[in-house]
Amino acid sequence: MLRQVLHAGLRSSFHAIGRFVASHPVFFASAPVLLSVLLGASFSRYQVEADVENLLAPKHSLAKIEGNLVESLFPVNRSKHALYSDLQTPGRYGRVIVTSRKGSVLDPVHLDTVLKLHRRIYQMQVMVPPMGPNSFNYSFSYLCLPDDKNVCIIDDIIRAMEEIQLARAFNRSVPVLRYPITQLADGRQAYIGHQLGGVQSWGSSRAVMGARGEGVRSARALQLTYYLQARGGLMDQVANQWEKAFCAELQHFAALHPKLGLYPSTSSSLRTDFQFSSVLAHRPLLASLGVCGVLAVLCCSMRDCVRSKPWLGLLALLSITLSGLTAAGILNLTGATYNSTYLGIPFVMLGHGLFGSFEMLSSWRRTREDQHVKERVASVFEDVMLRFSGSTLLHLLTLGLAASPLTNMEAVRLFCRTAALAVAVGYVYTLSFYSSCLVFTGYLETGYRHGCFCRRVPKPDRLDSKPAWYRCLMHTRYQDETAHTPHAVAHTPTNPNLTLTRAAINPAALHGHAHAANSTHTHSDPHPQDSHLLLGCVRRCYGDWITNTYVKPFVVLLYLVYISFGLMGFLQVTQGSDPSALVAMDTATVLYTRAQQRYFSSYSPVIGFYIYESAPYWNTSVQRDLLEYAKGFQRISWLEAYLNYLSDRNQSTSQPRENFTRTLRHAFLREPRFTHFADDIIFAERGQGEEPDVAASRIFLVAKTTENKREEMSVLLDTLRRLSLTSRVRFLIFNPSFVYLDRYAAAVSSPLRHSLLAALFLLGLSSLAAVEPLVSVWLGLTLASVQFGVLGFMTLWGVELDCVSVLCLIAALGHSADCSGPLLCGFASGRGDSRTRWVRAALERHGVPSLQTLVCFAAALAPLGWVRSNLTRTLFRCLTLTAACSALHTLAFLPTLLTFLPPSKSRGRRQEGEGQIQEVECVEMNDSTRVVDQITTV
């Protein structure tokens, strides 16, 4: 009872809203345009998101906390001897991978060229400001990170190459370069595994897989990093200009030396290349709008020039565009920033907005043409807006929950927040702007004017004298058909102002679709040949074919195949935590990442092993534990070197604390070859006259890896973290890549789970109040099936589960509800007759608008597939699969399954008097132009 009362109240409310909008069409058409123009002026405040790590990495993770602790203990500026490019990344840097197209980079010719490049970069100067009397030249020596001798810190491979070049110049024996740990001329051991790549040793013809200290025979690549320090606003500006000059210099140098390949990367490369996708997508988005506009016009056109409404297709796109402009203006005024993931928002708006527009147009064509425009618009609102409001609410709930603080991925949260705002504004503009446009086109139809050219169509007697092309252009049967009431047989009137009609009505039809309660809607077209092309195809061909008894088994088999392939892909879902997979193709970031994966994949990035509390290092058991933890890794460890130092001098490694610390400070760290270990130890003063304690320390570990480098790093992270929980020594491990790996799967999948649960909760709640319970059940199963299929097939198509694919999966919930919801409601609300008849009726009334939406949506996606960007490629594939899976469920799976699964059509069917015919006399009072009233007697 509550459901019926609430349903009737909502329909009556929308009927009143529709009449109000139809009474003030000028206001509702002009207000959205004016508001959009005013808010569009706020684009002077347009801002782009600069922190890509904040967008693509989990917002709350243990890795970020550990990174802050590491930075507080061992800041980059405190390192005075050596830096590891993949561990200690300061705010600004320039990096380049140099490869040899033929031979080894250690060959004399290539080695001299690389050192020449190093000197040119070292001497390169930038002028800030670019012009003016206050301009100054800044070189790398001014911007670099200095060591304890105030000399710029450079990579150890440069020192090793300079030693080799110097030995060759004086005809001395060339020092042996070992890999991955080599020994420099000053006796210091240096790890060069991240600086020398594609290495072959003397003992094997294949790439070295990590034998400690093997001699290097050849190397295909090397990596150089130049660290900058930004001490303030001016220095940050200078560093930014230096990075640009760095890339320009490398490009010029590569043109002069074609035998070498140069792949640069800077601290701003990821941000620039990530946002470059938006630049590349400008023209394809305009092309999408144009293609979608052409198809929308065709979908709104009919053979009958009076009933045809091609302008409504363009006006629907204009309504969506205005709503997007308004939402963007609101974001600008609130200080929000933009990023490339927002490229998916126009397609979310397009799918939802076109669904509402085509549903309203379809409902308009089912209204009685002899009614006043206001009544017809009110009837459209009563018929459509309840479903459209429900789908909008589903969009807002799924997107809103994903935009809540529960979401740990900032890119997902910002996208869903902006998309929810855009969908809400689009809903309001559909109720106001598009509805007022429907009113205007309704008056054109009433005035017997051409739907495209808006001029009055000549009378049939005058039209016969026109050329054939003109008669074809002005073809209409509107005037002939509106002279009679549908379903009626005319009788001779007894009064010139009265028309008496007699209709034959089946009583069972009175209990049909919910629209039958509305006297302004008709349910059959007396001239189907003049109806819309898609409607005619569905009515005469597709509806009969899909419900055919011999077709149903093949559709069920197709659904089983769909589920099987979806399960196959679901079991192979992989994480996409690499941020370089979301940037534009053929950019510096992509080329650099490919070169790094090709030449530097034998070893993991340098992992910092940080002991952040004071520990009894002099204790034998603690020493044994720490050595055991580092076993199996390539190590740069002060503790191991110190213990070997003591053993070489025949001193016990188990000494009292005072002796252990005194020897460490005054003997070991003063040796030239061990001086660099001073950066790895923090001493804490105790009392006066006592030796300080080792308050914190660090060692560096490098693991052997294979092709699945990121997966192995994730496993290594989990393993060492579990070990830290049981160890007596309090330690943590950190690498900047851990920020993207730590809890990435949970951070990415949680908003999708929340949105799906929110959708199911809304459907369950609505089934208690406004919707048939079985409709909610069917719609919930449809949403789950579409989600399962999109997730499985996108994996088979090579799409990983990253933040962009999750955005598409969240949007797929609302899109599938838009397509399938009206069909299910139309089928479930019917009573009497057979299931097949109501499936065909639901396809005619709601399947055609869904098909029109899917066709326009798919056509708008096509230009997006040509954009050379990984991000847009993921968007294209996921949204295409969303449209395809929604189309399969709406046009094939559901029409077939509903013919033999609940809900039943037997309830409410009258057993007595079935097939009885009742005569209904209708007395219509006509004025000189249109019908103004109707009196019915039985």
ABEGO torsion letter per residue (X at the ends): XAAAAAAAAAAAAAAAAAAAAAABAAAAAAAAAAAAAAAAAAAAABBBBABAAAAABBABBAAAAAAAAAAAABBAAABAABBBAAABBBABBBBBBBBBABEBAABAAAAAAAAAAAAAAAABBBBOBABEAABBBBBAAAABBBBAAGBBBBBAAAAAAAAAAAAAAAGBBBBBBBOABBBBAAGBBBBAAAABBGBBBAABABBBAGBBGBBBABBABBBBBBBBBBAEAAAAAAAAAAAAAAAAAAAAAAAABAABBBBBBBAAAAAAAAAAAAAAAAAAAAAAAAAAAAAAAAAABBABAAABBAAAAAAAAAAAAAAAAAAAAAAAAAGBBBBAAAAAAAAAAAAAAAAAAAAAAAAAAABBAABBAAAAAAAAAAAAAAAAAAAAAAAAAAAAAAABAABABAAAAAAAAAAAAAAAAAAAAAAAAAAAAAAAAAAAAAAGBBAAAGBBBBBAAAAAABBAAAAAAABBAAAAAAABBBGBBBBBBABAABBBBBBBBBAAAAABBAAAABAABBABBABAAABBAAAAAAAAAAAAAAABAAAAAAAAAAAAAAAAAAAAAAAABBBBABAAAABBBGBAAAAAAAAAAAAAAABBBBBBBBBABBBBAABAAAAAAAAAAABGBBBBBAAAAAAAAAAAAGBBABBBAAAAAAAAAAAAAABAAAAAAAAABBBBBBBBGBBBBBABBBBBBBBBBBABAAAAAAAAAAAAAAAAAABABBBBBBBAAAAAABGAAAAAAAAAAAAAAAAAAAAAAAAAAABBAAAAAAAAAAAAAAAAAAAAAAAAAGBBBBAAAAAAAAAAAAAAAAAAAAAAAAAAABBEEBAAAAAAAAAAAAAAAAAAAAAAAAAAAAAAAABBBAAAAAAAAAAAAAAAAAAAAAAAAAAAAAAABOBBAABGBBABGBGBBBBBBBBBBBBAABBABBBBBX
